[in-house]
Amino acid sequence: MKRLNEMLNSIIGAVMGAFVLRTLYYIWDFKTHPKFYAMQSAPWYTSLLADGAFTLVVLLICIVIKVIIKEKRKNTK
């Protein structure tokens, strides 16, 4: 169980890190190339919303698994 918990912590960190870095990249790209985003029909942050939804789903799944692990540890002691 400890190894699974550590793996979930790694997944949470990796997903959060990837989301933060991707967000920073999109902000930088929007500031650097505003005319490119002006041609698009959707706002520049639309892909960030999709990335955020994916990140949220992965985080929720990991947190639910961590809570289940915590409850199992509590019940076995």
DSSP file (Angstrom, degrees, kcal/mol; ACC not computed):
  #  RESIDUE AA STRUCTURE BP1 BP2  ACC     N-H-->O    O-->H-N    N-H-->O    O-->H-N    TCO  KAPPA ALPHA  PHI   PSI    X-CA   Y-CA   Z-CA
    1    1 A M     >        0   0    0      0, 0.0     4,-2.4     0, 0.0     5,-0.2   0.000 360.0 360.0 360.0 -35.5    0.0    0.0    0.0
    2    2 A K  H  >  +     0   0    0      1,-0.2     4,-2.3     2,-0.2     5,-0.2   0.907 360.0  49.7 -64.2 -40.1    2.9    2.4    0.7
    3    3 A R  H  > S+     0   0    0      2,-0.2     4,-2.2     1,-0.2    -1,-0.2   0.897 110.6  49.7 -66.2 -39.7    4.3    1.9   -2.7
    4    4 A L  H  > S+     0   0    0      2,-0.2     4,-2.4     1,-0.2    -1,-0.2   0.898 110.2  51.4 -64.1 -41.0    0.9    2.6   -4.3
    5    5 A N  H  X S+     0   0    0     -4,-2.4     4,-2.2     2,-0.2    -2,-0.2   0.906 110.4  48.4 -62.8 -42.2    0.5    5.7   -2.2
    6    6 A E  H  X S+     0   0    0     -4,-2.3     4,-2.1     2,-0.2    -2,-0.2   0.889 110.6  51.4 -65.1 -38.9    3.9    6.9   -3.3
    7    7 A M  H  X S+     0   0    0     -4,-2.2     4,-2.3     2,-0.2    -2,-0.2   0.903 109.3  50.0 -65.1 -40.4    3.1    6.2   -7.0
    8    8 A L  H  X S+     0   0    0     -4,-2.4     4,-2.7     2,-0.2    -2,-0.2   0.892 108.6  52.8 -64.8 -38.7   -0.2    8.2   -6.6
    9    9 A N  H  X S+     0   0    0     -4,-2.2     4,-2.3     1,-0.2    -1,-0.2   0.897 109.7  49.2 -61.5 -39.7    1.8   11.1   -5.1
   10   10 A S  H  X S+     0   0    0     -4,-2.1     4,-2.6     2,-0.2    -2,-0.2   0.903 110.9  49.2 -65.6 -41.7    4.1   11.0   -8.1
   11   11 A I  H  X S+     0   0    0     -4,-2.3     4,-2.7     2,-0.2     5,-0.3   0.924 111.2  49.8 -63.9 -44.2    1.2   11.0  -10.5
   12   12 A I  H  X S+     0   0    0     -4,-2.7     4,-2.3     1,-0.2     5,-0.2   0.929 113.3  46.3 -60.4 -45.7   -0.4   13.9   -8.8
   13   13 A G  H  X S+     0   0    0     -4,-2.3     4,-2.5     1,-0.2    -2,-0.2   0.899 113.7  48.1 -63.8 -41.6    2.8   15.9   -8.9
   14   14 A A  H  X S+     0   0    0     -4,-2.6     4,-2.6     2,-0.2    -2,-0.2   0.917 113.3  46.5 -67.5 -43.2    3.5   15.1  -12.5
   15   15 A V  H  X S+     0   0    0     -4,-2.7     4,-2.2     2,-0.2    -2,-0.2   0.921 115.1  46.4 -66.7 -43.0    0.0   16.0  -13.7
   16   16 A M  H  X S+     0   0    0     -4,-2.3     4,-2.5    -5,-0.3    -2,-0.2   0.923 113.8  49.0 -64.6 -43.5    0.0   19.2  -11.7
   17   17 A G  H  X S+     0   0    0     -4,-2.5     4,-2.6    -5,-0.2     5,-0.2   0.910 111.2  49.1 -62.1 -43.2    3.5   20.1  -12.9
   18   18 A A  H  X S+     0   0    0     -4,-2.6     4,-2.5     1,-0.2    -1,-0.2   0.900 111.8  49.6 -63.8 -40.3    2.5   19.4  -16.5
   19   19 A F  H  X S+     0   0    0     -4,-2.2     4,-2.3     2,-0.2    -2,-0.2   0.920 112.2  47.0 -65.4 -43.4   -0.6   21.5  -16.2
   20   20 A V  H  X S+     0   0    0     -4,-2.5     4,-2.5     2,-0.2    -2,-0.2   0.934 114.9  45.9 -64.0 -45.9    1.3   24.5  -14.7
   21   21 A L  H  X S+     0   0    0     -4,-2.6     4,-2.2     1,-0.2    -2,-0.2   0.897 113.2  49.3 -65.8 -39.3    4.0   24.4  -17.3
   22   22 A R  H  X S+     0   0    0     -4,-2.5     4,-2.5    -5,-0.2    -1,-0.2   0.894 110.8  51.0 -66.2 -38.4    1.5   24.0  -20.1
   23   23 A T  H  X S+     0   0    0     -4,-2.3     4,-2.4     2,-0.2    -2,-0.2   0.929 110.2  48.8 -62.7 -45.9   -0.5   27.0  -18.8
   24   24 A L  H  X S+     0   0    0     -4,-2.5     4,-2.4     1,-0.2    -2,-0.2   0.891 111.0  51.2 -61.7 -39.0    2.7   29.1  -18.6
   25   25 A Y  H  X S+     0   0    0     -4,-2.2     4,-3.0     2,-0.2    -2,-0.2   0.927 109.8  48.8 -64.3 -44.3    3.6   28.1  -22.1
   26   26 A Y  H  X S+     0   0    0     -4,-2.5     4,-2.5     2,-0.2    -2,-0.2   0.898 111.8  49.2 -63.0 -40.2    0.1   29.1  -23.4
   27   27 A I  H  X S+     0   0    0     -4,-2.4     4,-2.2     2,-0.2    -1,-0.2   0.937 113.6  46.1 -63.7 -45.6    0.2   32.4  -21.7
   28   28 A W  H  X S+     0   0    0     -4,-2.4     4,-2.1     1,-0.2    -2,-0.2   0.926 113.6  49.0 -62.3 -44.5    3.7   33.1  -23.1
   29   29 A D  H  X S+     0   0    0     -4,-3.0     4,-2.7     1,-0.2    -1,-0.2   0.884 110.7  50.6 -64.7 -38.2    2.6   32.0  -26.6
   30   30 A F  H  < S+     0   0    0     -4,-2.5    -1,-0.2     1,-0.2    -2,-0.2   0.900 112.4  46.5 -65.9 -40.0   -0.5   34.2  -26.4
   31   31 A K  H  < S+     0   0    0     -4,-2.2    -2,-0.2    -5,-0.2    -1,-0.2   0.841 117.2  44.7 -69.4 -32.3    1.6   37.2  -25.3
   32   32 A T  H  < S+     0   0    0     -4,-2.1    -2,-0.2     1,-0.2    -1,-0.2   0.872 126.6  25.9 -80.0 -38.8    4.2   36.5  -28.1
   33   33 A H     X  +     0   0    0     -4,-2.7     4,-1.2    -5,-0.2     3,-0.4  -0.539  65.9 152.9-125.6  64.9    1.8   35.8  -31.0
   34   34 A P  H  > S+     0   0    0      0, 0.0     4,-1.5     0, 0.0    -1,-0.1   0.822  72.5  59.2 -67.0 -29.8   -1.5   37.7  -30.3
   35   35 A K  H  > S+     0   0    0      1,-0.2     4,-1.1     2,-0.2    -2,-0.1   0.859 100.6  56.1 -68.2 -33.6   -2.4   38.0  -34.0
   36   36 A F  H  > S+     0   0    0     -3,-0.4     4,-0.5     1,-0.2     3,-0.4   0.914 110.7  43.9 -62.3 -42.2   -2.4   34.2  -34.4
   37   37 A Y  H  < S+     0   0    0     -4,-1.2     3,-0.5     1,-0.2    -1,-0.2   0.747 104.8  63.8 -76.4 -23.1   -4.9   33.8  -31.6
   38   38 A A  H  < S+     0   0    0     -4,-1.5    -1,-0.2     1,-0.2    -2,-0.2   0.797  97.7  57.5 -69.0 -27.0   -7.0   36.7  -33.0
   39   39 A M  H  < S+     0   0    0     -4,-1.1    -1,-0.2    -3,-0.4    -2,-0.2   0.738  90.7  89.5 -74.3 -23.0   -7.7   34.7  -36.1
   40   40 A Q  S  < S-     0   0    0     -4,-0.5     4,-0.1    -3,-0.5    -3,-0.0  -0.424  72.8-141.0 -77.8 150.1   -9.2   31.8  -34.2
   41   41 A S  S    S+     0   0    0     -2,-0.1    -1,-0.1     2,-0.1    -4,-0.0   0.788  84.8  65.8 -80.3 -27.2  -12.9   31.7  -33.5
   42   42 A A  S    S-     0   0    0      1,-0.1    -2,-0.1     2,-0.0     0, 0.0  -0.627  97.7 -96.1 -93.0 153.5  -12.4   30.3  -30.0
   43   43 A P    >   -     0   0    0      0, 0.0     3,-1.6     0, 0.0     4,-0.3  -0.251  35.9-111.0 -62.9 158.0  -10.7   32.2  -27.1
   44   44 A W  T 3  S+     0   0    0      1,-0.3     3,-0.4     2,-0.1     4,-0.2   0.743 114.1  56.6 -64.8 -23.7   -7.0   31.5  -26.6
   45   45 A Y  T 3> S+     0   0    0      1,-0.2     4,-1.6     2,-0.1    -1,-0.3   0.331  74.4 100.8 -93.5   8.0   -7.6   29.7  -23.3
   46   46 A T  H <> S+     0   0    0     -3,-1.6     4,-1.5     1,-0.2     3,-0.2   0.907  82.7  49.2 -61.1 -43.0  -10.1   27.1  -24.6
   47   47 A S  H  > S+     0   0    0     -3,-0.4     4,-2.4    -4,-0.3    -1,-0.2   0.824 106.2  58.3 -67.7 -28.9   -7.4   24.4  -24.7
   48   48 A L  H  > S+     0   0    0     -4,-0.2     4,-2.7     2,-0.2    -1,-0.2   0.864 102.2  54.2 -66.5 -34.6   -6.4   25.3  -21.1
   49   49 A L  H  X S+     0   0    0     -4,-1.6     4,-2.1    -3,-0.2    -2,-0.2   0.910 109.7  46.7 -64.7 -41.2  -10.0   24.6  -20.1
   50   50 A A  H  X S+     0   0    0     -4,-1.5     4,-2.2     2,-0.2    -2,-0.2   0.919 113.5  48.5 -66.2 -43.3   -9.8   21.1  -21.6
   51   51 A D  H  X S+     0   0    0     -4,-2.4     4,-2.6     1,-0.2    -2,-0.2   0.899 110.9  51.5 -62.1 -40.2   -6.4   20.5  -20.0
   52   52 A G  H  X S+     0   0    0     -4,-2.7     4,-2.6     2,-0.2    -1,-0.2   0.888 108.6  50.6 -64.6 -39.6   -7.8   21.7  -16.7
   53   53 A A  H  X S+     0   0    0     -4,-2.1     4,-2.2     2,-0.2    -1,-0.2   0.915 111.7  47.6 -64.5 -42.8  -10.7   19.3  -16.9
   54   54 A F  H  X S+     0   0    0     -4,-2.2     4,-2.4     2,-0.2    -2,-0.2   0.928 112.7  49.3 -62.3 -45.2   -8.4   16.4  -17.6
   55   55 A T  H  X S+     0   0    0     -4,-2.6     4,-2.6     1,-0.2    -2,-0.2   0.912 110.4  50.9 -60.5 -43.7   -6.2   17.4  -14.7
   56   56 A L  H  X S+     0   0    0     -4,-2.6     4,-2.5     2,-0.2    -1,-0.2   0.904 109.8  49.6 -62.5 -42.7   -9.1   17.7  -12.4
   57   57 A V  H  X S+     0   0    0     -4,-2.2     4,-2.3     2,-0.2    -2,-0.2   0.931 112.5  46.9 -63.4 -45.6  -10.4   14.2  -13.3
   58   58 A V  H  X S+     0   0    0     -4,-2.4     4,-2.4     1,-0.2    -2,-0.2   0.920 113.4  49.0 -63.1 -43.4   -7.0   12.6  -12.8
   59   59 A L  H  X S+     0   0    0     -4,-2.6     4,-2.6     1,-0.2    -2,-0.2   0.906 110.4  50.5 -63.7 -41.8   -6.5   14.4   -9.5
   60   60 A L  H  X S+     0   0    0     -4,-2.5     4,-2.4     2,-0.2    -1,-0.2   0.913 110.7  49.2 -62.6 -42.2  -10.0   13.3   -8.3
   61   61 A I  H  X S+     0   0    0     -4,-2.3     4,-2.2     2,-0.2    -2,-0.2   0.934 113.1  47.0 -62.0 -46.1   -9.3    9.7   -9.2
   62   62 A C  H  X S+     0   0    0     -4,-2.4     4,-2.4     1,-0.2    -2,-0.2   0.901 112.3  49.7 -63.6 -41.3   -6.0    9.7   -7.4
   63   63 A I  H  X S+     0   0    0     -4,-2.6     4,-2.3     2,-0.2    -1,-0.2   0.902 109.6  51.1 -66.5 -40.5   -7.4   11.4   -4.3
   64   64 A V  H  X S+     0   0    0     -4,-2.4     4,-2.2     2,-0.2    -1,-0.2   0.922 111.3  48.1 -62.0 -43.2  -10.3    8.9   -4.1
   65   65 A I  H  X S+     0   0    0     -4,-2.2     4,-2.4     1,-0.2    -2,-0.2   0.904 110.7  51.7 -63.8 -40.7   -7.8    6.0   -4.3
   66   66 A K  H  X S+     0   0    0     -4,-2.4     4,-2.4     2,-0.2    -2,-0.2   0.886 109.2  49.9 -63.7 -38.5   -5.7    7.7   -1.6
   67   67 A V  H  X S+     0   0    0     -4,-2.3     4,-2.4     2,-0.2    -1,-0.2   0.908 110.2  50.4 -65.9 -41.2   -8.7    8.0    0.7
   68   68 A I  H  X S+     0   0    0     -4,-2.2     4,-2.3     2,-0.2    -2,-0.2   0.916 111.0  49.1 -62.1 -42.7   -9.6    4.3    0.1
   69   69 A I  H  X S+     0   0    0     -4,-2.4     4,-2.5     1,-0.2    -2,-0.2   0.917 110.5  50.8 -62.3 -43.4   -6.0    3.3    1.0
   70   70 A K  H  X S+     0   0    0     -4,-2.4     4,-2.1     1,-0.2    -2,-0.2   0.903 110.7  48.6 -62.1 -41.6   -6.1    5.5    4.1
   71   71 A E  H  X S+     0   0    0     -4,-2.4     4,-2.2     2,-0.2    -1,-0.2   0.890 110.5  51.1 -66.2 -39.2   -9.3    3.9    5.2
   72   72 A K  H  X S+     0   0    0     -4,-2.3     4,-1.7     2,-0.2    -2,-0.2   0.915 110.6  49.2 -64.0 -42.1   -7.9    0.4    4.6
   73   73 A R  H  X S+     0   0    0     -4,-2.5     4,-1.0     1,-0.2    -2,-0.2   0.903 111.5  49.5 -62.1 -40.8   -4.8    1.2    6.7
   74   74 A K  H  < S+     0   0    0     -4,-2.1     3,-0.3     1,-0.2    -1,-0.2   0.890 111.5  48.6 -66.2 -39.3   -7.0    2.5    9.5
   75   75 A N  H  < S+     0   0    0     -4,-2.2    -1,-0.2     1,-0.2    -2,-0.2   0.784 109.0  52.8 -73.0 -28.0   -9.2   -0.6    9.4
   76   76 A T  H  <        0   0    0     -4,-1.7    -1,-0.2     1,-0.2    -2,-0.2   0.670 360.0 360.0 -83.0 -16.5   -6.3   -3.0    9.5
   77   77 A K     <        0   0    0     -4,-1.0    -1,-0.2    -3,-0.3    -2,-0.2   0.484 360.0 360.0 -82.9 360.0   -4.6   -1.4   12.5
